[in-house]
Amino acid sequence: MVIDKVQIVEWGTHEELLGQHGRYFELYLTQFAGRPLANGAVEELVTA
C-alpha cells in the first residue's frame, strides 16, 4: 500500500506495485535497485 497525503494511492503485492510504475516503483528505484543482495548478487529491475 502506498499512502500520499493521507490517501491510499496504490496497493498490491511488491510485483504488482512495481508493474504499475507509480510512486512505489519510483521509491524502489531510488532506494534499492542496483544494490547488492545478501547473497552477493545484484538485484536488477526489468521495466519492460
C-alpha positions in Angstrom: 0.0 0.0 0.0 1.3 3.5 -0.9 -0.2 6.4 1.1 0.2 10.0 -0.1 -1.2 12.9 1.8 -3.5 10.6 3.9 -4.9 8.9 0.8 -4.2 5.4 -0.4 -2.9 5.9 -4.0 -1.6 2.4 -4.8 -1.9 -1.1 -3.4 -0.9 -4.6 -4.3 1.9 -7.0 -4.0 5.5 -6.0 -4.4 5.4 -7.2 -8.0 2.1 -5.6 -8.8 3.2 -2.3 -7.4 6.5 -2.4 -9.4 4.4 -3.2 -12.5 2.3 -0.1 -12.0 5.3 2.2 -12.5 3.9 4.6 -9.9 5.2 6.1 -6.7 6.2 2.7 -5.2 8.2 2.0 -8.4 10.0 5.3 -8.1 10.7 4.8 -4.4 12.0 1.3 -5.1 14.4 2.6 -7.8 15.8 5.3 -5.6 16.2 3.1 -2.6 17.1 -0.5 -3.7 17.7 -1.1 -7.4 21.3 -1.9 -8.1 22.2 -2.6 -4.5 23.9 -5.9 -3.6 21.7 -8.6 -2.1 22.6 -10.6 0.9 24.0 -13.4 -1.3 26.3 -11.0 -3.1 24.2 -10.8 -6.3 23.0 -7.5 -7.6 19.2 -7.1 -8.0 18.2 -6.0 -11.4 14.8 -4.5 -12.2 13.2 -5.3 -15.5 11.0 -2.4 -16.6 9.6 -3.9 -19.9 
